Amino acid sequence: MKKTFWSAMMVCTLGLAGCGDDKTETPVDTKPKLDTQANILAFLEGKTLVMEGANIPSHPLSIDEDIDWGSATQCFQKVSIGVGGGNFHVTSTPGTIRNSTGVGKPGSTCDHDAPQNALTFDSKAVTISNIAADGSCFEVLVDYGSFKQEGRVRFSEDAKKLSMELYFETKATGWHCADGAVGAQSVKTAGVAFSGNAVQVYVIN
């Protein structure tokens, strides 16, 4: 009995397990809840989303950035989205189309490093639906008044980036989360399979 008692005392003196006073702390989950429209917009409230450099896709809204579309150009130097009151305040800085072959004709080149005058516009409403519990995919409809954009969206695992695969409303099919993950080759535009990259990647600041 004495041997057993003194053995136990030595274990406690050395700070080893088995003394009955160990405390195991439960890890704190700091990841934001991104499972409802309210939670997603609350997380983004007051933040600025910035897309530039390699995060600009080759075909924003499915439109080739290297084609001269005049005032509807999809050649960008930078796009910033300020989120406030559940809406998007967008500042879009176009790049410069080089060697234009004419509006709507291929052969031009988008120069991202030659910015033009920035354009600003605000959304009237942002509607989020079909939300995966972990924020890995959800659908968004952004109403800018004179036009609307729709598509599928995802947060990065660390919630520091937002990837938005957007199209003009009714101009594409196969973009829903049920059709595949963000960026999946499931989209058709004008009935033709779309093979470009329309995923706009924004860093959340």
Kinemage of the C-alpha trace (Angstrom):
@kinemage 1
@onewidth
@group {chain A} dominant
@subgroup {mainchain}
@vectorlist {calphas} color= white
{ca met a 1} P 0.000 0.000 0.000
{ca lys a 2} L 2.828 2.409 0.893
{ca lys a 3} L 4.535 1.740 -2.408
{ca thr a 4} L 1.323 2.496 -4.299
{ca phe a 5} L 0.765 5.722 -2.312
{ca trp a 6} L 4.304 7.067 -2.828
{ca ser a 7} L 4.209 6.112 -6.528
{ca ala a 8} L 1.080 8.204 -6.958
{ca met a 9} L 2.686 11.107 -5.090
{ca met a 10} L 5.685 11.023 -7.413
{ca val a 11} L 3.413 11.130 -10.479
{ca cys a 12} L 1.664 14.264 -9.153
{ca thr a 13} L 4.949 15.903 -8.124
{ca leu a 14} L 6.314 15.443 -11.626
{ca gly a 15} L 3.198 17.042 -13.076
{ca leu a 16} L 2.157 13.940 -14.974
{ca ala a 17} L -1.392 13.032 -15.919
{ca gly a 18} L -3.638 11.170 -13.532
{ca cys a 19} L -3.804 13.565 -10.537
{ca gly a 20} L -7.371 14.599 -11.206
{ca asp a 21} L -6.704 18.321 -11.692
{ca asp a 22} L -5.927 18.340 -15.425
{ca lys a 23} L -7.827 20.949 -17.443
{ca thr a 24} L -8.372 20.538 -21.157
{ca glu a 25} L -9.388 23.745 -22.912
{ca thr a 26} L -11.918 23.464 -25.710
{ca pro a 27} L -10.570 25.062 -28.912
{ca val a 28} L -12.361 28.289 -29.803
{ca asp a 29} L -13.946 28.264 -33.260
{ca thr a 30} L -13.214 31.720 -34.679
{ca lys a 31} L -14.426 30.955 -38.197
{ca pro a 32} L -17.419 33.182 -39.073
{ca lys a 33} L -20.818 31.621 -39.624
{ca leu a 34} L -21.529 31.966 -43.342
{ca asp a 35} L -24.714 29.943 -43.571
{ca thr a 36} L -27.391 32.613 -44.147
{ca gln a 37} L -27.777 35.792 -46.170
{ca ala a 38} L -27.849 37.848 -42.967
{ca asn a 39} L -24.637 36.265 -41.669
{ca ile a 40} L -22.787 36.634 -44.959
{ca leu a 41} L -23.724 40.293 -45.393
{ca ala a 42} L -22.971 40.991 -41.721
{ca phe a 43} L -19.495 39.473 -42.147
{ca leu a 44} L -18.856 41.617 -45.254
{ca glu a 45} L -20.352 44.804 -43.795
{ca gly a 46} L -17.830 47.636 -43.721
{ca lys a 47} L -15.228 45.643 -45.636
{ca thr a 48} L -13.717 46.360 -49.055
{ca leu a 49} L -13.294 43.621 -51.653
{ca val a 50} L -10.422 44.172 -54.076
{ca met a 51} L -9.709 42.386 -57.366
{ca glu a 52} L -6.501 43.154 -59.241
{ca gly a 53} L -3.539 41.517 -60.954
{ca ala a 54} L -3.713 37.756 -61.371
{ca asn a 55} L -7.117 37.681 -59.626
{ca ile a 56} L -8.771 39.239 -62.703
{ca pro a 57} L -10.203 36.472 -64.920
{ca ser a 58} L -9.832 36.298 -68.695
{ca his a 59} L -13.616 36.440 -69.230
{ca pro a 60} L -15.410 38.562 -66.609
{ca leu a 61} L -19.170 38.011 -66.976
{ca ser a 62} L -18.155 35.509 -69.761
{ca ile a 63} L -16.906 38.408 -71.950
{ca asp a 64} L -13.372 38.172 -73.369
{ca glu a 65} L -11.224 40.925 -71.829
{ca asp a 66} L -9.079 41.089 -74.974
{ca ile a 67} L -11.954 42.217 -77.206
{ca asp a 68} L -12.801 45.902 -77.624
{ca trp a 69} L -16.355 46.286 -76.336
{ca gly a 70} L -16.225 50.071 -76.139
{ca ser a 71} L -17.785 51.426 -72.932
{ca ala a 72} L -18.801 47.871 -71.983
{ca thr a 73} L -15.164 46.745 -71.826
{ca gln a 74} L -14.303 43.910 -69.465
{ca cys a 75} L -10.610 44.838 -69.446
{ca phe a 76} L -9.857 45.930 -65.881
{ca gln a 77} L -6.922 47.333 -63.965
{ca lys a 78} L -8.722 47.041 -60.630
{ca val a 79} L -12.190 46.600 -59.156
{ca ser a 80} L -13.092 47.495 -55.567
{ca ile a 81} L -16.399 46.729 -53.882
{ca gly a 82} L -17.283 48.459 -50.643
{ca val a 83} L -20.004 46.642 -48.727
{ca gly a 84} L -22.399 48.754 -46.695
{ca gly a 85} L -26.043 48.509 -45.698
{ca gly a 86} L -26.287 45.164 -47.463
{ca asn a 87} L -25.341 46.675 -50.833
{ca phe a 88} L -22.281 46.925 -53.078
{ca his a 89} L -20.555 50.213 -53.889
{ca val a 90} L -18.387 49.407 -56.905
{ca thr a 91} L -15.373 51.334 -58.165
{ca ser a 92} L -14.258 49.867 -61.477
{ca thr a 93} L -11.006 51.020 -63.078
{ca pro a 94} L -10.760 49.861 -66.714
{ca gly a 95} L -7.471 48.937 -68.322
{ca thr a 96} L -6.610 49.904 -71.892
{ca ile a 97} L -7.421 47.968 -75.054
{ca arg a 98} L -4.357 47.859 -77.300
{ca asn a 99} L -4.383 47.349 -81.084
{ca ser a 100} L -8.155 47.377 -81.397
{ca thr a 101} L -9.461 45.635 -84.494
{ca gly a 102} L -12.945 47.089 -84.033
{ca val a 103} L -15.769 46.777 -81.522
{ca gly a 104} L -16.631 43.150 -80.868
{ca lys a 105} L -13.797 41.786 -83.000
{ca pro a 106} L -10.957 39.574 -81.730
{ca gly a 107} L -7.304 40.476 -82.038
{ca ser a 108} L -7.008 43.236 -79.446
{ca thr a 109} L -5.096 42.999 -76.157
{ca cys a 110} L -6.077 44.098 -72.650
{ca asp a 111} L -3.354 46.123 -70.954
{ca his a 112} L -4.054 45.840 -67.212
{ca asp a 113} L -1.262 48.246 -66.329
{ca ala a 114} L -2.663 51.258 -68.194
{ca pro a 115} L -5.663 52.424 -66.138
{ca gln a 116} L -8.450 54.611 -67.492
{ca asn a 117} L -10.846 56.818 -65.513
{ca ala a 118} L -12.659 54.878 -62.801
{ca leu a 119} L -16.399 54.264 -62.927
{ca thr a 120} L -18.614 53.958 -59.848
{ca phe a 121} L -22.029 52.449 -59.379
{ca asp a 122} L -24.137 51.150 -56.498
{ca ser a 123} L -26.367 48.124 -56.215
{ca lys a 124} L -30.030 48.502 -55.361
{ca ala a 125} L -30.298 45.064 -53.790
{ca val a 126} L -28.176 41.983 -53.121
{ca thr a 127} L -29.993 38.660 -52.785
{ca ile a 128} L -28.187 35.520 -51.586
{ca ser a 129} L -29.686 32.024 -51.781
{ca asn a 130} L -28.932 28.282 -51.899
{ca ile a 131} L -26.201 28.636 -49.291
{ca ala a 132} L -23.969 25.703 -48.363
{ca ala a 133} L -23.493 25.475 -44.588
{ca asp a 134} L -19.748 26.126 -44.826
{ca gly a 135} L -19.959 28.956 -47.366
{ca ser a 136} L -18.298 26.797 -50.022
{ca cys a 137} L -20.985 27.765 -52.545
{ca phe a 138} L -23.962 30.078 -52.628
{ca glu a 139} L -25.841 32.004 -55.284
{ca val a 140} L -26.140 35.763 -55.609
{ca leu a 141} L -28.287 38.187 -57.593
{ca val a 142} L -27.023 41.782 -57.630
{ca asp a 143} L -29.461 44.408 -58.924
{ca tyr a 144} L -27.764 47.587 -60.175
{ca gly a 145} L -30.993 49.087 -61.496
{ca ser a 146} L -30.207 49.224 -65.217
{ca phe a 147} L -28.745 45.698 -65.187
{ca lys a 148} L -28.402 42.663 -62.946
{ca gln a 149} L -25.657 40.116 -62.369
{ca glu a 150} L -26.140 36.575 -61.106
{ca gly a 151} L -23.860 33.683 -60.350
{ca arg a 152} L -22.281 31.348 -57.821
{ca val a 153} L -19.872 32.424 -55.122
{ca arg a 154} L -17.553 30.890 -52.536
{ca phe a 155} L -15.423 31.989 -49.611
{ca ser a 156} L -11.888 30.686 -49.265
{ca glu a 157} L -11.375 28.312 -46.332
{ca asp a 158} L -9.859 31.103 -44.240
{ca ala a 159} L -12.619 33.548 -45.309
{ca lys a 160} L -10.014 36.032 -46.582
{ca lys a 161} L -11.039 35.823 -50.243
{ca leu a 162} L -14.334 35.795 -52.101
{ca ser a 163} L -14.562 34.176 -55.540
{ca met a 164} L -17.527 35.341 -57.616
{ca glu a 165} L -18.408 33.669 -60.915
{ca leu a 166} L -20.885 36.177 -62.313
{ca tyr a 167} L -22.922 36.583 -65.506
{ca phe a 168} L -25.443 39.097 -66.767
{ca glu a 169} L -28.918 38.003 -65.695
{ca thr a 170} L -30.524 35.424 -68.041
{ca lys a 171} L -27.450 35.401 -70.322
{ca ala a 172} L -26.045 32.104 -69.041
{ca thr a 173} L -27.230 28.737 -67.783
{ca gly a 174} L -25.582 26.029 -65.695
{ca trp a 175} L -24.075 28.436 -63.161
{ca his a 176} L -26.052 27.283 -60.112
{ca cys a 177} L -24.329 25.562 -57.182
{ca ala a 178} L -26.302 22.422 -58.042
{ca asp a 179} L -24.514 22.394 -61.417
{ca gly a 180} L -21.057 22.302 -59.848
{ca ala a 181} L -18.546 24.208 -57.757
{ca val a 182} L -17.541 27.787 -58.530
{ca gly a 183} L -15.599 27.712 -61.799
{ca ala a 184} L -16.853 24.291 -62.910
{ca gln a 185} L -17.168 23.805 -66.674
{ca ser a 186} L -20.968 23.587 -66.489
{ca val a 187} L -21.981 26.931 -67.987
{ca lys a 188} L -23.493 27.719 -71.373
{ca thr a 189} L -23.839 31.178 -72.910
{ca ala a 190} L -26.241 31.598 -75.832
{ca gly a 191} L -26.615 27.808 -75.732
{ca val a 192} L -22.892 27.210 -76.316
{ca ala a 193} L -20.555 25.656 -73.750
{ca phe a 194} L -18.473 28.335 -72.031
{ca ser a 195} L -14.825 27.348 -71.556
{ca gly a 196} L -13.334 30.647 -70.362
{ca asn a 197} L -12.557 31.775 -66.823
{ca ala a 198} L -15.216 34.062 -65.330
{ca val a 199} L -14.242 33.685 -61.666
{ca gln a 200} L -13.471 37.087 -60.149
{ca val a 201} L -11.311 36.706 -57.028
{ca tyr a 202} L -11.559 39.434 -54.391
{ca val a 203} L -9.301 39.889 -51.377
{ca ile a 204} L -11.384 40.873 -48.344
{ca asn a 205} L -9.966 43.873 -46.481
